Amino acid sequence: MLVAAFLFNAIWFGMGFNAFYMRRTVFAKVLVPNREHRDNSAYEALIESGRFMGGFNLALSVLNILLLFNLGGFNQDSQWAVLLIFNALAHGSQFAGNIPMALKNRQGGGLWNVFKGVMLLIFVVDFVLMILNAVLAAIHLL
């Protein structure tokens, strides 16, 4: 199960790199779907900020790939738990960051819709991977 978790993490973070860095203009359109809201410097800043988010996602993806190729490098359950907790926090921070927007969506507002399309996928997958990593960490600590 550890291999599957690191593989899922690597793929998901790699997809984050692709979305936020490589396709940052497309992703910005997901966040700002109304064309009339895109003609300003804040929208351009949003597009360029994708480089930062993408960079973090690339680093997280590479970390998980390296873990897949170095399964014998850690011999204590507590070491695996630390890495799994780190991944759980990375996914959890993304999930938690969307909760305020989701609450606004439920009241008919919000800048982007967390319950539709790509944003729903991000919301759900980050939640699932947060739980998977946290449960595996707990198992390694027991």
C-alpha positions as CSV (number, residue, x, y, z in Angstrom):
1,M,0.0,0.0,0.0
2,L,3.0,2.3,0.6
3,V,4.1,2.0,-3.0
4,A,0.5,2.8,-4.2
5,A,0.4,5.9,-2.0
6,F,3.7,7.2,-3.2
7,L,2.7,6.5,-6.8
8,F,-0.6,8.3,-6.4
9,N,1.1,11.2,-4.7
10,A,3.7,11.5,-7.4
11,I,1.1,11.4,-10.2
12,W,-1.2,13.9,-8.5
13,F,1.6,16.4,-7.7
14,G,2.9,15.9,-11.2
15,M,-0.5,16.8,-12.5
16,G,-0.5,19.8,-10.3
17,F,2.8,20.9,-11.8
18,N,1.3,20.5,-15.3
19,A,-1.8,22.5,-14.4
20,F,-0.3,25.3,-12.4
21,Y,3.1,25.7,-14.2
22,M,2.8,24.4,-17.7
23,R,-0.8,25.3,-18.3
24,R,-1.2,28.2,-15.9
25,T,-3.1,30.4,-18.3
26,V,-5.7,27.6,-18.8
27,F,-6.0,27.0,-15.1
28,A,-6.4,30.8,-14.4
29,K,-9.4,30.6,-16.7
30,V,-10.9,27.9,-14.5
31,L,-10.5,30.2,-11.5
32,V,-11.8,33.3,-13.3
33,P,-14.4,32.0,-15.8
34,N,-15.9,35.4,-16.6
35,R,-13.9,37.1,-19.5
36,E,-14.8,40.6,-18.2
37,H,-12.9,39.9,-15.0
38,R,-9.7,38.9,-16.8
39,D,-8.6,42.3,-18.2
40,N,-6.5,43.5,-15.3
41,S,-3.1,43.1,-13.6
42,A,-4.5,40.9,-10.9
43,Y,-5.5,38.3,-13.4
44,E,-2.0,38.5,-14.9
45,A,-0.5,38.1,-11.4
46,L,-2.8,35.0,-10.9
47,I,-1.4,33.5,-14.1
48,E,2.2,34.1,-13.1
49,S,1.7,32.8,-9.5
50,G,1.1,29.4,-11.1
51,R,4.9,29.1,-11.5
52,F,5.2,29.1,-7.7
53,M,2.4,26.6,-7.1
54,G,3.7,24.4,-10.0
55,G,7.2,24.5,-8.6
56,F,6.1,23.2,-5.2
57,N,4.0,20.5,-6.9
58,L,7.0,19.5,-9.0
59,A,9.2,19.1,-5.9
60,L,6.5,17.1,-4.1
61,S,6.1,14.8,-7.2
62,V,9.9,14.3,-7.4
63,L,10.1,13.5,-3.7
64,N,7.5,10.8,-4.0
65,I,9.2,9.4,-7.1
66,L,12.5,9.2,-5.2
67,L,10.7,7.5,-2.3
68,L,9.4,4.9,-4.8
69,F,12.9,4.1,-5.9
70,N,14.4,4.2,-2.4
71,L,12.0,1.9,-0.4
72,G,14.9,0.2,1.2
73,G,16.4,3.5,2.3
74,F,14.2,3.8,5.4
75,N,14.1,1.0,7.8
76,Q,11.9,2.3,10.6
77,D,8.2,2.7,10.6
78,S,8.5,6.1,12.2
79,Q,10.6,7.3,9.2
80,W,7.8,6.3,6.8
81,A,5.3,7.9,9.0
82,V,7.1,11.3,8.9
83,L,7.1,11.2,5.1
84,L,3.4,10.1,5.0
85,I,2.4,12.9,7.4
86,F,4.3,15.4,5.2
87,N,2.3,14.2,2.2
88,A,-1.0,14.3,4.2
89,L,-0.3,17.9,5.2
90,A,0.5,18.9,1.6
91,H,-2.8,17.4,0.4
92,G,-4.6,18.7,3.5
93,S,-3.5,22.2,3.0
94,Q,-4.8,22.2,-0.5
95,F,-8.1,20.7,0.6
96,A,-8.4,23.1,3.6
97,G,-7.6,26.1,1.4
98,N,-10.7,25.3,-0.7
99,I,-13.1,24.9,2.3
100,P,-13.8,28.7,2.7
101,M,-14.7,28.9,-1.0
102,A,-16.8,25.8,-0.8
103,L,-18.7,27.4,2.1
104,K,-19.3,30.5,0.1
105,N,-20.4,28.4,-2.9
106,R,-23.1,26.8,-0.6
107,Q,-24.4,30.3,0.1
108,G,-24.5,31.2,-3.6
109,G,-21.2,33.1,-3.7
110,G,-17.5,32.5,-4.1
111,L,-15.0,33.5,-6.7
112,W,-14.8,29.9,-8.2
113,N,-17.0,26.9,-7.9
114,V,-15.4,24.2,-5.8
115,F,-18.3,21.8,-6.6
116,K,-17.9,21.7,-10.4
117,G,-15.4,20.4,-12.9
118,V,-11.7,20.5,-12.3
119,M,-12.1,22.2,-8.9
120,L,-14.3,19.4,-7.7
121,L,-11.7,16.9,-8.8
122,I,-9.0,18.8,-7.0
123,F,-11.1,19.1,-3.8
124,V,-12.0,15.4,-3.7
125,V,-8.6,14.0,-4.7
126,D,-6.7,16.1,-2.2
127,F,-9.1,15.0,0.5
128,V,-8.8,11.3,-0.4
129,L,-5.0,11.5,-0.6
130,M,-4.8,13.4,2.6
131,I,-6.8,10.6,4.3
132,L,-4.8,7.8,2.6
133,N,-1.5,9.3,3.7
134,A,-2.7,10.0,7.2
135,V,-4.1,6.5,7.7
136,L,-0.9,4.9,6.4
137,A,1.1,7.1,8.8
138,A,-1.0,6.0,11.7
139,I,-0.6,2.4,10.7
140,H,3.2,2.9,10.7
141,L,3.1,4.5,14.1
142,L,1.0,1.7,15.8
